[in-house]
Amino acid sequence: MSLIDVSRLNEFDEDMVIRFPIRPHTFKKGKVRLMSIDAFEKAIDPSRLSILKLIAFGVSKPSVIGVKLKMPKSTLYRHLSVLMRYGWIERSSYGLVFSAPIYLAYEVESGKPGSLSIRLLNGKGAFIDEKTGFIIINGVRPIQNCLKCPMLRQCTEHVKLLAHEFNVTLRSKTPAEAYIEVLTWVTSKNLAKILNSIYLDLSIR
């Protein structure tokens, strides 16, 4: 029997926590990737989630991914192109890997002329924990999949420690959502600090 069971990879619900086991060498460390809602939701597709799950398992070559998913080469490369263009994965010396250990979604709101606000979303994001795996959170309802997870107690204890360390009052109902809540708070605080202390270059087209 194969160590990677792909028979159930397409059974995804868009309003749930999606959890994949993860191998240490399958992601770039040391950064947070901020994504537009559109970029984030490019991954919430059964075929692309299947690809991400195999990458999390350590399957880094497109040819092997195509064989395991029984996916035509043209279809596979179209999906890989989307995942790379929108920031989910990238190529490395090892092969295809996740671009970051933390992904947070944001939305941009423009008000009066000269007014712009960026809001990080608690209900959408993804993070990698080497013990619990690669977690994707999509939606804001209480998530039953998280509550049934065998890692529930460990995740709950860990996220409470994180919240205490960063002085965050948790409002989320599941550990996975709480992780995103903490990460969003920490990232927004650091982002504000960066924007207030350095400059940004924008390309004008």
Backbone as a printed PyTorch tensor [residue, N CA C, xyz], in Angstrom:
tensor([[[  0.8400,  -1.1940,   0.0000],
         [  0.0000,   0.0000,   0.0000],
         [  0.8790,   1.2500,   0.0000]],

        [[  0.5120,   2.2400,  -0.8240],
         [  1.2840,   3.4690,  -0.9080],
         [  1.2030,   4.2440,   0.3960]],

        [[  2.3080,   4.9230,   0.7480],
         [  2.3060,   5.7700,   1.9340],
         [  1.4270,   6.9920,   1.7190]],

        [[  1.1820,   7.3560,   0.4720],
         [  0.3680,   8.5200,   0.1510],
         [ -0.9360,   8.0500,  -0.4520]],

        [[ -2.0080,   8.1540,   0.2950],
         [ -3.3300,   7.7280,  -0.1630],
         [ -4.0240,   8.9070,  -0.8200]],

        [[ -4.1590,   8.8570,  -2.1450],
         [ -4.7770,   9.9730,  -2.8540],
         [ -6.2430,   9.6990,  -3.1590]],

        [[ -6.7950,   8.6200,  -2.6450],
         [ -8.1600,   8.2380,  -3.0000],
         [ -9.2020,   9.2080,  -2.4720]],

        [[ -8.8700,   9.9570,  -1.3880],
         [ -9.8550,  10.8510,  -0.7820],
         [ -9.4610,  12.3290,  -0.9110]],

        [[ -8.4960,  12.6130,  -1.7810],
         [ -7.9860,  13.9780,  -1.8480],
         [ -9.0150,  14.9730,  -2.3730]],

        [[-10.0030,  14.5230,  -3.1250],
         [-10.9560,  15.4630,  -3.7000],
         [-12.1670,  15.7100,  -2.8170]],

        [[-12.1890,  15.1270,  -1.6030],
         [-13.3370,  15.2780,  -0.7210],
         [-13.1380,  16.4720,   0.2070]],

        [[-13.2490,  17.6630,  -0.3560],
         [-13.0230,  18.8730,   0.4170],
         [-14.3050,  19.6860,   0.4930]],

        [[-14.4850,  20.3750,   1.5960],
         [-15.5910,  21.2920,   1.8020],
         [-14.9850,  22.6780,   1.9340]],

        [[-15.5310,  23.6570,   1.2110],
         [-14.9490,  24.9850,   1.2160],
         [-15.1090,  25.7060,   2.5460]],

        [[-15.9250,  25.1870,   3.4510],
         [-16.1690,  25.8980,   4.7090],
         [-15.7070,  25.0430,   5.8870]],

        [[-14.4270,  24.7230,   5.9070],
         [-13.9090,  23.8400,   6.9410],
         [-12.4180,  24.0850,   7.1230]],

        [[-11.8670,  23.4630,   8.1420],
         [-10.4180,  23.4200,   8.2930],
         [ -9.8950,  22.2500,   7.4780]],

        [[ -8.8910,  22.5140,   6.6820],
         [ -8.2420,  21.4720,   5.8830],
         [ -6.8690,  21.2400,   6.4850]],

        [[ -6.5640,  20.0060,   6.8560],
         [ -5.2870,  19.7170,   7.5070],
         [ -4.5510,  18.6250,   6.7670]],

        [[ -3.2950,  18.9250,   6.3900],
         [ -2.4280,  17.9460,   5.7540],
         [ -1.2470,  17.6580,   6.6760]],

        [[ -0.8120,  16.4190,   6.7840],
         [  0.4930,  16.1650,   7.4180],
         [  1.5810,  16.8810,   6.6160]],

        [[  2.6380,  17.3040,   7.2750],
         [  3.6830,  18.0880,   6.5960],
         [  5.0540,  17.5070,   6.8950]],

        [[  5.9480,  17.5940,   5.9300],
         [  7.3330,  17.1860,   6.1430],
         [  8.2110,  18.4300,   6.2280]],

        [[  9.2610,  18.4120,   7.0670],
         [ 10.0210,  19.6290,   7.3710],
         [ 10.6330,  20.3340,   6.1660]],

        [[ 11.0510,  19.5960,   5.1420],
         [ 11.7710,  20.2190,   4.0280],
         [ 10.8440,  20.7400,   2.9360]],

        [[  9.5490,  20.7680,   3.1900],
         [  8.6050,  21.0980,   2.1220],
         [  8.1450,  22.5550,   2.1340]],

        [[  8.7570,  23.4160,   2.9480],
         [  8.3330,  24.8120,   2.9730],
         [  9.5020,  25.7280,   3.3040]],

        [[  9.4240,  26.9590,   2.7970],
         [ 10.3990,  27.9960,   3.1000],
         [ 10.0920,  28.5700,   4.4830]],

        [[ 11.1130,  28.7760,   5.2800],
         [ 10.9090,  29.2710,   6.6420],
         [ 11.1930,  30.7740,   6.7350]],

        [[ 10.6960,  31.3660,   7.8090],
         [ 11.1350,  32.7060,   8.1700],
         [ 10.3570,  33.8740,   7.6100]],

        [[  9.1590,  33.6520,   7.0580],
         [  8.4080,  34.8160,   6.5850],
         [  6.9110,  34.5520,   6.6540]],

        [[  6.1520,  35.6350,   6.5570],
         [  4.6980,  35.5670,   6.4860],
         [  4.2920,  36.0610,   5.1050]],

        [[  3.4690,  35.3060,   4.4230],
         [  2.9890,  35.7320,   3.1050],
         [  1.5980,  36.3260,   3.2410]],

        [[  1.4710,  37.6020,   2.8720],
         [  0.1860,  38.2740,   2.8530],
         [ -0.4150,  38.1450,   1.4590]],

        [[ -1.6880,  37.7480,   1.4120],
         [ -2.3300,  37.4660,   0.1290],
         [ -3.6770,  38.1790,   0.0550]],

        [[ -4.0170,  38.6260,  -1.1350],
         [ -5.3660,  39.1350,  -1.3400],
         [ -6.3530,  37.9800,  -1.1820]],

        [[ -7.6200,  38.3030,  -0.9530],
         [ -8.6260,  37.2490,  -0.8430],
         [ -8.6450,  36.4030,  -2.1100]],

        [[ -8.5310,  37.0570,  -3.2560],
         [ -8.5520,  36.3310,  -4.5320],
         [ -7.3890,  35.3530,  -4.6210]],

        [[ -6.1990,  35.7980,  -4.2420],
         [ -5.0270,  34.9230,  -4.2860],
         [ -5.1850,  33.7540,  -3.3270]],

        [[ -5.6900,  34.0430,  -2.1190],
         [ -5.8970,  32.9790,  -1.1360],
         [ -6.8670,  31.9310,  -1.6640]],

        [[ -7.9660,  32.3730,  -2.2500],
         [ -9.0070,  31.4470,  -2.6720],
         [ -8.6520,  30.6680,  -3.9350]],

        [[ -7.5480,  31.0310,  -4.5900],
         [ -7.1030,  30.2430,  -5.7380],
         [ -6.7380,  28.8210,  -5.3270]],

        [[ -6.3770,  28.6330,  -4.0560],
         [ -6.0050,  27.2900,  -3.5930],
         [ -7.2170,  26.4670,  -3.1990]],

        [[ -8.3570,  27.1170,  -2.9290],
         [ -9.5310,  26.3940,  -2.4430],
         [-10.2760,  25.8130,  -3.6340]],

        [[ -9.6410,  24.8530,  -4.2220],
         [-10.1280,  24.1540,  -5.4100],
         [ -9.7080,  22.7000,  -5.2240]],

        [[-10.5910,  21.7400,  -5.4290],
         [-10.2340,  20.3330,  -5.1460],
         [ -8.9430,  19.8680,  -5.8020]],

        [[ -8.7400,  20.2160,  -7.0730],
         [ -7.5280,  19.7630,  -7.7610],
         [ -6.2830,  20.4130,  -7.1780]],

        [[ -6.3640,  21.7000,  -6.8810],
         [ -5.1860,  22.3940,  -6.3390],
         [ -4.9040,  21.9760,  -4.9060]],

        [[ -5.9420,  21.7160,  -4.1330],
         [ -5.7240,  21.1960,  -2.7860],
         [ -5.0710,  19.8180,  -2.8360]],

        [[ -5.4440,  19.0160,  -3.8210],
         [ -4.8110,  17.7070,  -3.9840],
         [ -3.3230,  17.8540,  -4.2690]],

        [[ -2.9890,  18.8350,  -5.0920],
         [ -1.5840,  19.1020,  -5.4030],
         [ -0.8480,  19.5720,  -4.1470]],

        [[ -1.4440,  20.4930,  -3.4100],
         [ -0.8100,  20.9920,  -2.1870],
         [ -0.5960,  19.8800,  -1.1690]],

        [[ -1.5530,  18.9730,  -1.0910],
         [ -1.4090,  17.8690,  -0.1250],
         [ -0.2160,  16.9930,  -0.4800]],

        [[ -0.0240,  16.7170,  -1.7530],
         [  1.1210,  15.8960,  -2.1550],
         [  2.4340,  16.6230,  -1.9000]],

        [[  2.4630,  17.9320,  -2.1580],
         [  3.6730,  18.7060,  -1.8660],
         [  3.9780,  18.6670,  -0.3690]],

        [[  2.9320,  18.7580,   0.4560],
         [  3.1170,  18.6670,   1.9100],
         [  3.7030,  17.3230,   2.3110]],

        [[  3.3430,  16.2650,   1.5900],
         [  3.8850,  14.9360,   1.8580],
         [  5.3260,  14.7930,   1.3960]],

        [[  5.8120,  15.7680,   0.6020],
         [  7.1760,  15.6860,   0.1040],
         [  7.2880,  15.2890,  -1.3510]],

        [[  6.1670,  15.2040,  -2.0480],
         [  6.1920,  14.9080,  -3.4890],
         [  6.4460,  16.2280,  -4.2020]],

        [[  7.6760,  16.4330,  -4.6620],
         [  8.0850,  17.7600,  -5.1340],
         [  8.2350,  17.8610,  -6.6460]],

        [[  8.1550,  16.7430,  -7.3510],
         [  8.3380,  16.7730,  -8.8010],
         [  6.9820,  16.7540,  -9.5040]],

        [[  6.7530,  17.6930, -10.4320],
         [  5.4830,  17.7340, -11.1440],
         [  5.1300,  16.4130, -11.8280]],

        [[  6.1160,  15.7290, -12.3820],
         [  5.8320,  14.4790, -13.0870],
         [  5.2590,  13.4320, -12.1460]],

        [[  5.7690,  13.3700, -10.9090],
         [  5.2780,  12.3970,  -9.9300],
         [  3.8840,  12.8020,  -9.4470]],

        [[  3.6850,  14.1060,  -9.2450],
         [  2.3620,  14.5910,  -8.8360],
         [  1.3180,  14.2050,  -9.8760]],

        [[  1.6500,  14.4080, -11.1510],
         [  0.7250,  14.0750, -12.2270],
         [  0.3590,  12.6030, -12.2430]],

        [[  1.3380,  11.7460, -12.0090],
         [  1.0930,  10.2990, -11.9960],
         [  0.1840,   9.9240, -10.8310]],

        [[  0.4800,  10.4430,  -9.6500],
         [ -0.2910,  10.0710,  -8.4710],
         [ -1.7330,  10.5620,  -8.5480]],

        [[ -1.9360,  11.7130,  -9.1590],
         [ -3.2920,  12.2540,  -9.2750],
         [ -3.9790,  11.8340, -10.5750]],

        [[ -3.2440,  11.1240, -11.4370],
         [ -3.7740,  10.7130, -12.7450],
         [ -4.3330,  11.9290, -13.4850]],

        [[ -3.5250,  12.9830, -13.4680],
         [ -3.9420,  14.2620, -14.0470],
         [ -3.1640,  14.5190, -15.3390]],

        [[ -3.8290,  14.9060, -16.4140],
         [ -3.1260,  15.2260, -17.6600],
         [ -2.0770,  16.3110, -17.4330]],

        [[ -0.9780,  16.2180, -18.1710],
         [  0.1430,  17.1390, -17.9740],
         [ -0.2850,  18.5940, -18.1450]],

        [[ -1.0960,  18.8760, -19.1660],
         [ -1.5140,  20.2560, -19.4250],
         [ -2.3640,  20.7990, -18.2760]],

        [[ -3.2330,  19.9580, -17.7330],
         [ -4.0750,  20.3750, -16.6010],
         [ -3.2280,  20.6180, -15.3580]],

        [[ -2.2920,  19.7000, -15.1070],
         [ -1.4200,  19.8390, -13.9430],
         [ -0.6420,  21.1410, -13.9950]],

        [[ -0.0240,  21.4250, -15.1390],
         [  0.8050,  22.6220, -15.2310],
         [ -0.0250,  23.8970, -15.1790]],

        [[ -1.2640,  23.8280, -15.6050],
         [ -2.1380,  24.9830, -15.4580],
         [ -2.3970,  25.2740, -13.9750]],

        [[ -2.6750,  24.2160, -13.2130],
         [ -2.8990,  24.3920, -11.7720],
         [ -1.6250,  24.8400, -11.0630]],

        [[ -0.4910,  24.2560, -11.4190],
         [  0.7760,  24.6600, -10.7990],
         [  1.0930,  26.1210, -11.1020]],

        [[  0.8040,  26.5440, -12.3190],
         [  1.0490,  27.9260, -12.7110],
         [  0.2280,  28.8890, -11.8550]],

        [[ -1.0310,  28.5360, -11.5880],
         [ -1.8830,  29.3750, -10.7450],
         [ -1.3420,  29.4280,  -9.3220]],

        [[ -0.9710,  28.2720,  -8.7610],
         [ -0.4740,  28.2220,  -7.3850],
         [  0.8300,  29.0070,  -7.2210]],

        [[  1.6750,  28.9900,  -8.2460],
         [  2.9210,  29.7450,  -8.1790],
         [  2.6790,  31.2350,  -8.4010]],

        [[  1.8400,  31.5590,  -9.3810],
         [  1.5870,  32.9700,  -9.6840],
         [  0.9400,  33.6960,  -8.5150]],

        [[  0.0830,  32.9970,  -7.7580],
         [ -0.6160,  33.6320,  -6.6500],
         [  0.0620,  33.4070,  -5.3000]],

        [[  1.2700,  32.8640,  -5.3130],
         [  2.0960,  32.9000,  -4.1140],
         [  2.0350,  31.7160,  -3.1710]],

        [[  1.3720,  30.6310,  -3.5510],
         [  1.2630,  29.4860,  -2.6490],
         [  2.5180,  28.6160,  -2.6530]],

        [[  3.0740,  28.3920,  -3.8050],
         [  4.2380,  27.5050,  -3.9080],
         [  5.3060,  28.1560,  -4.7760]],

        [[  6.5170,  27.6200,  -4.7020],
         [  7.6060,  28.0810,  -5.5500],
         [  8.5820,  26.9440,  -5.7790]],

        [[  9.4520,  27.1510,  -6.7330],
         [ 10.4690,  26.1380,  -7.0220],
         [ 11.6940,  26.3700,  -6.1400]],

        [[ 12.3260,  25.2820,  -5.7350],
         [ 13.5580,  25.3570,  -4.9550],
         [ 14.4980,  24.2680,  -5.4580]],

        [[ 15.6790,  24.1990,  -4.8630],
         [ 16.6180,  23.1470,  -5.2490],
         [ 16.0570,  21.7650,  -4.9400]],

        [[ 15.1480,  21.7070,  -3.9690],
         [ 14.5120,  20.4370,  -3.6080],
         [ 13.3970,  20.0750,  -4.5820]],

        [[ 12.7590,  21.0740,  -5.1320],
         [ 11.5980,  20.8750,  -6.0010],
         [ 10.5240,  21.8750,  -5.6280]],

        [[  9.2860,  21.5220,  -5.7970],
         [  8.1830,  22.4010,  -5.4190],
         [  8.0140,  22.4120,  -3.9080]],

        [[  7.9230,  23.6160,  -3.3300],
         [  7.7570,  23.7510,  -1.8860],
         [  6.7520,  24.8670,  -1.6090]],

        [[  6.2160,  24.8910,  -0.3830],
         [  5.3670,  25.9980,   0.0360],
         [  6.2300,  27.2470,   0.1940]],

        [[  5.6750,  28.3930,  -0.1720],
         [  6.4430,  29.6380,  -0.1810],
         [  6.7040,  30.2030,   1.2030]],

        [[  5.9180,  29.8100,   2.1950],
         [  6.0510,  30.3690,   3.5410],
         [  5.3870,  29.4330,   4.5410]],

        [[  5.7020,  29.5810,   5.8270],
         [  5.0120,  28.7870,   6.8410],
         [  3.6930,  29.4140,   7.2980]],

        [[  3.4620,  30.6810,   6.9330],
         [  2.2390,  31.3780,   7.3400],
         [  1.6820,  32.1540,   6.1500]],

        [[  0.3930,  31.9770,   5.8920],
         [ -0.3090,  32.7190,   4.8380],
         [ -1.4990,  33.4330,   5.4850]],

        [[ -1.5960,  34.7360,   5.2860],
         [ -2.7150,  35.4940,   5.8130],
         [ -3.3880,  36.2580,   4.6810]],

        [[ -4.7140,  36.2780,   4.7110],
         [ -5.4780,  36.9610,   3.6730],
         [ -5.8510,  38.3630,   4.1240]],

        [[ -5.8930,  39.2790,   3.1700],
         [ -6.2710,  40.6540,   3.4780],
         [ -7.2280,  41.1860,   2.4190]],

        [[ -7.9080,  42.2440,   2.7690],
         [ -8.7040,  42.9590,   1.7890],
         [ -8.3720,  44.4410,   1.8830]],

        [[ -8.4390,  45.1100,   0.7460],
         [ -8.1240,  46.5280,   0.6620],
         [ -9.4150,  47.3050,   0.4570]],

        [[ -9.6070,  48.3270,   1.2710],
         [-10.7970,  49.1650,   1.1670],
         [-10.3660,  50.6010,   0.9050]],

        [[-10.9100,  51.1800,  -0.1430],
         [-10.6150,  52.5790,  -0.4510],
         [-11.8290,  53.4260,  -0.1050]],

        [[-11.5900,  54.4970,   0.6100],
         [-12.6830,  55.3840,   1.0100],
         [-12.6230,  56.6890,   0.2560]],

        [[-12.5040,  57.7730,   0.9890],
         [-12.3850,  59.0780,   0.3650],
         [-11.0680,  59.1700,  -0.3970]],

        [[-10.9680,  60.0590,  -1.3700],
         [ -9.7050,  60.2370,  -2.0970],
         [ -8.5240,  60.3910,  -1.1390]],

        [[ -7.5210,  59.5790,  -1.3520],
         [ -6.3530,  59.6140,  -0.4790],
         [ -6.4590,  58.7290,   0.7380]],

        [[ -7.5920,  58.0360,   0.8910],
         [ -7.7980,  57.1690,   2.0480],
         [ -7.7930,  55.7110,   1.6010]],

        [[ -7.0130,  54.9070,   2.3030],
         [ -6.8820,  53.4950,   1.9560],
         [ -6.6870,  52.6990,   3.2320]],

        [[ -7.3600,  51.5650,   3.3460],
         [ -7.1740,  50.7240,   4.5280],
         [ -6.9540,  49.2780,   4.1060]],

        [[ -6.0710,  48.6080,   4.8210],
         [ -5.7820,  47.1940,   4.5930],
         [ -6.2340,  46.4350,   5.8290]],

        [[ -7.0930,  45.4490,   5.6330],
         [ -7.6190,  44.6950,   6.7720],
         [ -7.2420,  43.2270,   6.6460]],

        [[ -6.5180,  42.7150,   7.6350],
         [ -6.2130,  41.2910,   7.6760],
         [ -7.4320,  40.5450,   8.1980]],

        [[ -7.7190,  39.3940,   7.6030],
         [ -8.9470,  38.6590,   7.8990],
         [ -8.6840,  37.4990,   8.8420]],

        [[ -9.4280,  37.4400,   9.9440],
         [ -9.2810,  36.3260,  10.8840],
         [ -9.8130,  35.0200,  10.3220]],

        [[-10.7760,  35.0910,   9.4150],
         [-11.4490,  33.8770,   8.9560],
         [-10.7840,  33.1460,   7.8120]],

        [[ -9.6990,  33.6970,   7.2750],
         [ -9.0120,  33.0490,   6.1560],
         [ -7.5100,  33.0940,   6.3940]],

        [[ -6.8650,  31.9740,   6.2370],
         [ -5.4230,  31.9290,   6.3950],
         [ -4.9280,  30.4920,   6.4090]],

        [[ -3.6320,  30.3420,   6.4930],
         [ -3.0360,  29.0060,   6.5480],
         [ -1.7260,  29.1060,   7.3160]],

        [[ -1.3560,  28.0280,   7.9770],
         [ -0.0880,  28.0160,   8.6880],
         [  0.4400,  26.5900,   8.7560]],

        [[  1.7350,  26.5020,   8.9660],
         [  2.3980,  25.2080,   9.0650],
         [  2.9050,  25.0220,  10.4860]],

        [[  2.4980,  23.9310,  11.0890],
         [  3.0200,  23.5030,  12.3760],
         [  3.5570,  22.0940,  12.1520]],

        [[  4.8330,  21.8860,  12.4470],
         [  5.4580,  20.6110,  12.0920],
         [  4.8600,  19.4340,  12.8480]],

        [[  4.1500,  19.6900,  13.9580],
         [  3.5010,  18.5970,  14.6880],
         [  2.1000,  18.3150,  14.1560]],

        [[  1.3290,  19.3840,  13.9230],
         [ -0.0670,  19.1800,  13.5110],
         [ -0.2580,  19.1820,  12.0130]],

        [[  0.6680,  19.7930,  11.2610],
         [  0.5760,  19.7550,   9.8130],
         [  0.3530,  21.1180,   9.1890]],

        [[ -0.0840,  21.1010,   7.9250],
         [ -0.3940,  22.3100,   7.1740],
         [ -1.8930,  22.5450,   7.2900]],

        [[ -2.2720,  23.6570,   7.8840],
         [ -3.6660,  23.9440,   8.1980],
         [ -4.1550,  25.0990,   7.3330]],

        [[ -5.2660,  24.8830,   6.6210],
         [ -5.9020,  25.9490,   5.8530],
         [ -7.2560,  26.2300,   6.4890]],

        [[ -7.5010,  27.4920,   6.8100],
         [ -8.7780,  27.8990,   7.3850],
         [ -9.5000,  28.7600,   6.3680]],

        [[-10.7100,  28.3600,   6.0130],
         [-11.4890,  29.1160,   5.0330],
         [-12.9130,  29.2270,   5.5380]],

        [[-13.3160,  30.4280,   5.9410],
         [-14.6580,  30.6280,   6.4680],
         [-14.6040,  31.0340,   7.9220]],

        [[-15.7170,  31.5170,   8.4460],
         [-15.7290,  32.0470,   9.8030],
         [-16.6970,  31.3210,  10.7250]],

        [[-17.3910,  30.3120,  10.2550],
         [-18.3070,  29.5860,  11.1270],
         [-17.5380,  28.6600,  12.0650]],

        [[-18.1220,  28.2640,  13.2100],
         [-17.4900,  27.2230,  14.0300],
         [-17.2320,  25.9860,  13.1850]],

        [[-16.0450,  25.4050,  13.2890],
         [-15.6230,  24.3820,  12.3420],
         [-15.5590,  23.0210,  13.0190]],

        [[-16.4700,  22.1460,  12.6480],
         [-16.5800,  20.8390,  13.2960],
         [-15.3630,  19.9670,  13.0460]],

        [[-14.7500,  20.1000,  11.8630],
         [-13.5900,  19.2780,  11.5440],
         [-12.4610,  19.4990,  12.5390]],

        [[-12.2850,  20.7300,  12.9650],
         [-11.2470,  21.0500,  13.9430],
         [-11.5910,  20.4390,  15.2990]],

        [[-12.8600,  20.5140,  15.6830],
         [-13.2700,  20.0130,  16.9890],
         [-13.1500,  18.4980,  17.1030]],

        [[-13.1740,  17.8050,  15.9680],
         [-13.0630,  16.3450,  15.9730],
         [-11.6200,  15.8560,  15.8290]],

        [[-10.6980,  16.7810,  15.6360],
         [ -9.3050,  16.4130,  15.3780],
         [ -8.6690,  15.7930,  16.6280]],

        [[ -7.8690,  14.7330,  16.4930],
         [ -7.2110,  14.1260,  17.6580],
         [ -6.1710,  15.0300,  18.3050]],

        [[ -5.7490,  16.0910,  17.5750],
         [ -4.7640,  17.0290,  18.1230],
         [ -5.4300,  18.2120,  18.8220]],

        [[ -6.7420,  18.1290,  19.0640],
         [ -7.4930,  19.2680,  19.5980],
         [ -6.8880,  19.7870,  20.8990]],

        [[ -6.6090,  18.8920,  21.8550],
         [ -6.1000,  19.3310,  23.1520],
         [ -4.7370,  19.9960,  23.0190]],

        [[ -3.8340,  19.3790,  22.2420],
         [ -2.4980,  19.9470,  22.0860],
         [ -2.5670,  21.3220,  21.4150]],

        [[ -3.4060,  21.4240,  20.3700],
         [ -3.5340,  22.6950,  19.6560],
         [ -4.1180,  23.7770,  20.5590]],

        [[ -5.1100,  23.4000,  21.3550],
         [ -5.7460,  24.3600,  22.2510],
         [ -4.7420,  24.9050,  23.2570]],

        [[ -3.9520,  24.0150,  23.8610],
         [ -2.9590,  24.4450,  24.8450],
         [ -1.8980,  25.3380,  24.1980]],

        [[ -1.4690,  24.9570,  22.9880],
         [ -0.4210,  25.7100,  22.3070],
         [ -0.8930,  27.1080,  21.9280]],

        [[ -2.0990,  27.2090,  21.3940],
         [ -2.5850,  28.5180,  20.9490],
         [ -2.8720,  29.4240,  22.1430]],

        [[ -3.2800,  28.8510,  23.2820],
         [ -3.4790,  29.6610,  24.4830],
         [ -2.1450,  30.2480,  24.9640]],

        [[ -1.0700,  29.4590,  24.8760],
         [  0.2490,  29.9660,  25.2450],
         [  0.6760,  31.0950,  24.3190]],

        [[  0.4210,  30.9220,  23.0160],
         [  0.7580,  31.9670,  22.0500],
         [ -0.0210,  33.2510,  22.3450]],

        [[ -1.3220,  33.0910,  22.5900],
         [ -2.1610,  34.2540,  22.8700],
         [ -1.6750,  34.9900,  24.1170]],

        [[ -1.2880,  34.2350,  25.1360],
         [ -0.7740,  34.8460,  26.3700],
         [  0.5420,  35.5670,  26.1000]],

        [[  1.4100,  34.9420,  25.2910],
         [  2.7100,  35.5420,  24.9970],
         [  2.5580,  36.8840,  24.2890]],

        [[  1.5890,  36.9800,  23.3690],
         [  1.4180,  38.2060,  22.5900],
         [  0.2800,  39.0870,  23.1100]],

        [[ -0.2800,  38.7020,  24.2570],
         [ -1.3370,  39.4930,  24.8880],
         [ -2.5450,  39.6760,  23.9630]],

        [[ -2.9990,  38.5720,  23.4010],
         [ -4.1570,  38.5880,  22.5060],
         [ -5.3430,  37.9570,  23.2210]],

        [[ -6.4760,  38.6450,  23.2300],
         [ -7.7060,  38.0860,  23.7850],
         [ -8.4190,  37.3000,  22.6920]],

        [[ -8.4930,  35.9940,  22.8520],
         [ -9.0450,  35.1410,  21.8040],
         [-10.5650,  35.2040,  21.7760]],

        [[-11.1060,  35.2760,  20.5650],
         [-12.5530,  35.2570,  20.3660],
         [-12.9880,  34.0600,  19.5240]],

        [[-12.0260,  33.3450,  18.9620],
         [-12.3290,  32.2260,  18.0720],
         [-12.8710,  31.0320,  18.8400]],

        [[-13.6160,  30.1820,  18.1420],
         [-14.2470,  29.0230,  18.7620],
         [-13.4720,  27.7290,  18.5450]],

        [[-12.4780,  27.7370,  17.6720],
         [-11.6670,  26.5390,  17.4520],
         [-10.1900,  26.9220,  17.4860]],

        [[ -9.3060,  25.9800,  17.8180],
         [ -7.8740,  26.2860,  17.8510],
         [ -7.3310,  26.7840,  16.5090]],

        [[ -7.7840,  26.1820,  15.4100],
         [ -7.2660,  26.5900,  14.1000],
         [ -7.5920,  28.0430,  13.8160]],

        [[ -8.8290,  28.4420,  14.0910],
         [ -9.2020,  29.8420,  13.9000],
         [ -8.4260,  30.7440,  14.8570]],

        [[ -8.1840,  30.2490,  16.0670],
         [ -7.4500,  31.0400,  17.0540],
         [ -6.0050,  31.2790,  16.6140]],

        [[ -5.3850,  30.2650,  15.9900],
         [ -4.0330,  30.4550,  15.4550],
         [ -4.0190,  31.6290,  14.4840]],

        [[ -4.9760,  31.6470,  13.5450],
         [ -5.0360,  32.7190,  12.5640],
         [ -5.2940,  34.0590,  13.2460]],

        [[ -6.1220,  34.0420,  14.2810],
         [ -6.4040,  35.2680,  15.0180],
         [ -5.1160,  35.8310,  15.6330]],

        [[ -4.3250,  34.9670,  16.2640],
         [ -3.0660,  35.4080,  16.8700],
         [ -2.0820,  35.8800,  15.7950]],

        [[ -1.9390,  35.0920,  14.7440],
         [ -0.9880,  35.4340,  13.6800],
         [ -1.3810,  36.7370,  12.9930]],

        [[ -2.6860,  36.9260,  12.7960],
         [ -3.1620,  38.1590,  12.1650],
         [ -2.8430,  39.3760,  13.0340]],

        [[ -3.0610,  39.2310,  14.3510],
         [ -2.7910,  40.3390,  15.2690],
         [ -1.3050,  40.6900,  15.2630]],

        [[ -0.4520,  39.6830,  15.3670],
         [  0.9930,  39.9170,  15.4020],
         [  1.4710,  40.5220,  14.0870]],

        [[  0.9550,  39.9920,  12.9650],
         [  1.3820,  40.4820,  11.6570],
         [  0.9330,  41.9150,  11.4260]],

        [[ -0.3030,  42.2320,  11.7900],
         [ -0.7980,  43.5960,  11.5730],
         [  0.0030,  44.5960,  12.4050]],

        [[  0.3670,  44.1880,  13.6060],
         [  1.1760,  45.0680,  14.4570],
         [  2.5430,  45.3150,  13.8220]],

        [[  3.1730,  44.2510,  13.3200],
         [  4.4860,  44.3950,  12.6970],
         [  4.3900,  45.1480,  11.3690]],

        [[  3.3070,  44.8960,  10.6160],
         [  3.1310,  45.5800,   9.3380],
         [  2.9830,  47.0790,   9.5440]],

        [[  2.1910,  47.4540,  10.5430],
         [  2.0250,  48.8740,  10.8460],
         [  3.3680,  49.5050,  11.2140]],

        [[  4.1620,  48.7780,  11.9810],
         [  5.4770,  49.2830,  12.3900],
         [  6.3810,  49.4790,  11.1760]],

        [[  6.3420,  48.5080,  10.2490],
         [  7.1670,  48.6010,   9.0350],
         [  6.7300,  49.7820,   8.1720]],

        [[  5.4040,  49.9130,   7.9570],
         [  4.8960,  50.9810,   7.1060],
         [  5.1860,  52.3570,   7.6930]],

        [[  5.3060,  52.4320,   8.9980],
         [  5.5800,  53.7110,   9.6510],
         [  7.0680,  54.0370,   9.7160]],

        [[  7.9190,  53.0920,   9.3430],
         [  9.3480,  53.3210,   9.5500],
         [ 10.1750,  53.3070,   8.2670]],

        [[  9.6360,  52.7630,   7.1610],
         [ 10.4180,  52.6980,   5.9240],
         [  9.5630,  53.1620,   4.7570]],

        [[ 10.1190,  53.0930,   3.5540],
         [  9.3960,  53.5260,   2.3570],
         [  8.9840,  52.3180,   1.5270]],

        [[  8.0570,  52.5450,   0.6270],
         [  7.6290,  51.5240,  -0.3190],
         [  7.7730,  52.0500,  -1.7280]],

        [[  8.2260,  51.1950,  -2.6480],
         [  8.2750,  51.5490,  -4.0580],
         [  7.1200,  50.8530,  -4.7720]],

        [[  6.3390,  51.5940,  -5.5350],
         [  5.2470,  51.0390,  -6.3030],
         [  5.5350,  51.2210,  -7.7800]],

        [[  5.2970,  50.1830,  -8.5710],
         [  5.4590,  50.3030, -10.0190],
         [  4.1840,  50.8980, -10.6120]],

        [[  4.3370,  51.8590, -11.5080],
         [  3.1940,  52.5220, -12.1420],
         [  3.1030,  52.0510, -13.5800]],

        [[  1.9370,  51.5210, -13.9310],
         [  1.7470,  51.0160, -15.2900],
         [  0.7990,  51.9100, -16.0800]]])
